[in-house]
Amino acid sequence: MKPVIPDPAYELMVSDTKCPMNSARLSKTTSETSATCGAKCKEHPDCVGFSFSPDHGNGMCMMCKSLEDLSTHKSFDFYKMK
């Protein structure tokens, strides 16, 4: 029997986009994966989405408290929480 793999708590909203550089950004960390970034966002009460890029900072994660005023930035994907 195949194991059931749960759906992640997030989904891709838009590519080449990141959290804005203002108060909507909750944190910015490096050495992350999209999975660890999503798990951190899920645990933070104000996090509604995150941007992730494997090409920056050995895996850059930015958690956001808003889905508005996102910034265009190549190689970042923005995920919204479900």
N, C-alpha and C positions, 0 to 999 in steps of 0.2 A: 504494500500500500504506500502511495506517495505521501510524504508529509505535507500538511497544509501550511503554506507560507502566508502569514497575514499581510494584507495590504499596508503599505506605509501610511503614516498619519498625515502625509503631505502629497501634493501633486504639482507637476511642473505648470507654472502659470505663463511664463514668457522667458525666452532666451536673450542673451546679451543685455541683461538688466540686473541692477543691484539695488540694495537699500540706499536711500539718499544719505548724504553726509549732513544730517541734522538730528534733531531730537527723536526722530522716528527710528534711528538705529540704536538697538539695545546693546549690542556688543559686536566685536570683531575679533576673531581668533584664527590661528593658523594651525597647521598639522592636523586637519580634520578630514573626514570623508563626508559625502552628502548624508550618509546614514547617521553619523555621530552628530552632525549639525541639526538634522531633523529631530533627533532624540532630545537634544538640548532645547530646541525650540518648543517641542511638545511639553517639556517640563516647566518652562517659564510661563507664568500666568499671563503676561502681556504680549507674548510672541504670537503674531498672526501669520508670519511667513519668514523666509530666509533666502539669502542669496549665497551661492556656492560656486567656487572656481577651483578646479584641480591645478590650474596653471599659475596660481598666485599663492605665495606663502606655504608651499607644500600642502595645499588644500585650505583655502580661505573660506571662512564661514562668517556671515554677517546676519544677525537676527534682527528682525524688524517688528515694530508695533503698529505699523500702518501699511496698507496695500496701495496707498496713493503717493504721487510725486516720486515714483521710482526713477532711478538714473540709468541712462544707457551706458553700458560698459561691456565691451567684447569679452568673451570667454566666461562670463558669469551667467548662471541660470538662476531664475527666481522661482521659488516654490511657495505655494500657499498651503496653510494647514487645512485639513479637512474638518 
